[in-house]
Structure formats: C-alpha cells, structure tokens
Amino acid sequence: MEFSMRVAAADAAKADCIAIGIYADGEMTQAARRIDQVSGGAIKKAIASGDATGKRGATLMLRQLPAVAAPRVLLVGLGKSGEFNDKGYVEAVRAAVKNAGQGTRELAIAAGDWRVKGRDAAWQTRLLVIAAREVVFRTDELKSKREDDKNGAERVVVIFDKRPNDEQRAAEAGLNEGRAIANGMELAKRLGNLPANVCTPSYLADQAQRIAKKQKLGVEILGTKQIEKLGMGSFLSVAKGSDEPPKLIVLKYNGAGKGAKPHVLVGKGITFDSGGISIKPAATMDEMKFDMCGAASVLGTLQAVAELKLKLNVIGIVAACENLPSGRANKPGDIVTSMSGQTIEVLNTDAEGRLILCDALTYAERFKPAAVIDIATLTGAIVVALGPVNSGLFATDETLAADLIRASKVTIDPTWRMPLDEDYQEHLKSNFADIPNIGTPGVAGSVIAACFLARFTKAYPWAHLDIAGVAWKSGASKGATGRPVPLLTQFLMGRQ
C-alpha cells in the first residue's frame, strides 16, 4: 500500500473513493460540509434519514454525488465531537480502509480535519499509515491458496485543507515515520506468525543477516561454541533440550558515530516453548510459537530505526533457542551458572525466558550502553494483571521509564508501570544456589520475574517490557500484533 498527501478541497479530490468524517451529534467536519454544500445537501439528508449515524467506526457509502470528483463518498463516524480522541482517530482510519470496497484502488481520506486535541500533523499521518497497514496485513502466506483480498485499496492519499508549509512538512515526515514503523511491525508479525518448524533460531539468525545486508547494519551470529566460551551456562541450559542449536544474534546500527553510547534492545527468542520438563497444558500450546515475539520486536525495531536513519546508535541482541523436554533438558532442581557468575536453581523449567535473558543482559554490559530495554513474553502473571491492553513496564531508571511511558501514549501502544521494590527480592531465596528462577508460587509472578532480571542489570539504566498479554491475539483473530515496535521506535526517535 502506497501513501501520499495532497492539499485539496474534498469535492475536488480525484480518487476512486473519498472518506470524510461526520460526528454522532450531527456536526460535520470541514470536508463533509464542503461536499454537502456542493452536492445539494446529500450528507444532511443521509443524517436526517438515520442512514448515517456518525457513531464511532460506522460507515455509509454514497455514490455519484453531484459536483463531487470522487464517484464514491464514504461517510465515517467519528463519535461525539467532544469525545474524539486518539483511539477514535485510529478506529476511523481503520473503518475507512476496511470499507472502501474492492472497486477502490485509490482511496482519499480527508483526515486533515479529523483533529485530535494536542496532536499535530505528523502524528496524524504517522498513525494513519500504521492503522491502514494493519487493516490490510495478511496472514495467509503459508496457505496453498491465498484468500481473496477483501480490500482493494493500493494507494491512500491523505487530504489536507490548506496549511502552513511547516505543517505540510511535518505531515510528510509523519508519512515516512509511519511507513518505517509499519514495516517494522509487519516484520515482527510475520516472524511471530510463522510456525516453529519454520521459524527456528537459525531462521531468526538468517533474517537478521538479511536485514543487516539490506539496511547496511553490523551483524554477528554466535553459535553454541561461542556461547559456551562466553560462559552463558544459563542460556545454554535451556537450549540443550532441543536438537535446534541456539543463536545469540547481535545487530548494530550506528547513526551517531563511534563515540556515542548505544541504546541496547534485548529480545527473548524462544521459538517454541513446551515448558520443558515442567510441560505446559496441551490445549493452547500451539501459541507458544509466539514466545519469540520479543525477539521479533527487536528485529522489527532495528529495521524501522535503519529506515528512519535515526541519529543515535542502537544495538539489538536476541537470545534464540527452543525449550523442549528431552534426556538432556533442564530438570527441576538443576543448578546452572550464568555468565555473571551467579548460580541459579531451576525450580521450574517453564520459567526459561529469564534464564536466557539474564545472560543476554550480562552480555550487553560490554557495549557500555546509555540504556538497556529487554522485551519478552515473560509471564502469564502479567496477563492476569494487565490483560491484553498494556505491556508491563519495569524500570530501575526514572527518566527511562518516563520516556517509555510518553512514547507509549503517542503511539497508542500502551504500557503500565509495575513495581520493583526491594522487598520483592525476599521471594528469591534458595538454599542451594545464589538465586532460584521462580519465587513463591502465586505471589506477584511478573514482579518476581522482573526482580530476577534486575540482579543482572546493575551496570546500566534498565527497563523490562513484559509483553505476554499484548504480543499476540487468540481466538478468531489469532496472530502476532507487532507490539511493541511502535513504542520502541517512538522512544528511540525521542532519544536522538
């Protein structure tokens, strides 16, 4: 899908279809008023008849209106005018793209007057691109026969009324930012949706090398022997139950030169998680192919950062392996030695994400980072706490936490700050090792997991995003979401 912008009156915009906004309380946007005026009151008639309600996300198609260049006019409900907000804007864009019809190859959206308080033209176009691309994303690449495309729009033109040149430049910048973020999200979704017999640790490594070649990034792929040499006994203990070799993937983007400290993103890359000896229930185990969505978000974000040519240094680290039961697999009660030298008692082999992340977080120290953020589908407890809406945010640095929260609000990729109080560390005691890999059963599981990771992050400002509730959807809409690529990219944009 291609995107561009045009300064034009709504009635003169040449496209197969133009989407204009109306409100549920009878108010009309500037574009709607213009088309109503030239068409002899066609929109007011649709509202008066009850066909056009203006309810949020509702649509009505009008055809061949007099004096209107576009043969189709799609009325998009924006809800009550005083309540139109970020989410309403995104919902309106999705409704426009979804309901434009198969006959529409070029869709004009008069979103320039869908004003959200406190948001500028760059925000409008950036979110429009992301929302539109989400509507047309496909999940059928491994089907023998691809499904019919229910949406025919190949080009989207954002229509603005006349604005100052600086606002037009901002809108154009927003289009470019939206494209890059949408590309990163689609990469993350595609990798997340692939089955574990395709998306193995080696496959993730190959994808990283392809990104590096295309975007001219530095890349290093470490295999079993190199991981052993680094002393990553915790990471390797998870990987040894599988025939698939582990990979430590390192991508390097240098946009600020050698002297600038990098921001490091660390992704959990369990390409399939059976739970190991502490095996998971069978009913939804197929969804454990999504346990590498943290890794996928790191790769997607690095791609977006490279496309945007951000003026900072970013390093992506992915610890990738499978967690399977076998004669070599971790057993409850085993003790392993991490790269940091701390010993870990493995009380539950299904708490494996923290076992691979702790070594990756120790590895990150060598880059002397400005900040480190790890992203992981880490705990079911965060789903209980926050559901499918917010990522769980844990942080040891107030500025880092505030920047991430700010970015999450801008991108509508929400996160919620969770505690890391020292008192929770009392639940991480072992009679036989320095630390167990789980705390007291049933007690603050996501917090205890974050407290475990915090023990390996003393050398730098650190934040942890537990995305177990938001990385994928279940049921009829099953599939990876691409989160938190928007949040991470926006955060890095703000750190330039």
JOUR-V716975 format. One record per run of one state. SS is the DSSP state (helix for helix, strand for strand, loop for the rest). FROM is the first residue (numbers start at 1). TO is the last residue. If there is no record, write none. Layout:
ss->(SS;SS)
from->(FROM;FROM)
to->(TO;TO)
This chain:
ss->(loop;strand;loop;helix;loop;strand;loop;strand;loop;helix;loop;helix;loop;strand;loop;strand;loop;helix;loop;helix;loop;strand;loop;helix;loop;helix;loop;strand;loop;helix;loop;helix;loop;strand;loop;helix;loop;helix;loop;strand;loop;strand;loop;helix;loop;strand;loop;strand;loop;strand;loop;helix;loop;strand;loop;helix;loop;strand;loop;helix;loop;strand;loop;helix;loop;strand;loop;helix;loop;strand;loop;strand;loop;helix;loop;strand;loop;helix;loop)
from->(1;2;8;10;13;17;23;28;29;30;39;42;50;59;64;72;78;81;84;86;99;106;110;111;114;121;137;155;161;165;194;201;216;218;223;224;230;233;240;247;255;263;274;285;309;313;324;334;338;343;347;353;368;371;377;380;387;391;396;398;412;415;418;422;428;435;437;445;455;462;467;472;474;475;478;479;481;485;495)
to->(1;7;9;12;16;22;27;28;29;38;41;49;58;63;71;77;80;83;85;98;105;109;110;113;120;136;154;160;164;193;200;215;217;222;223;229;232;239;246;254;262;273;284;308;312;323;333;337;342;346;352;367;370;376;379;386;390;395;397;411;414;417;421;427;434;436;444;454;461;466;471;473;474;477;478;480;484;494;496)
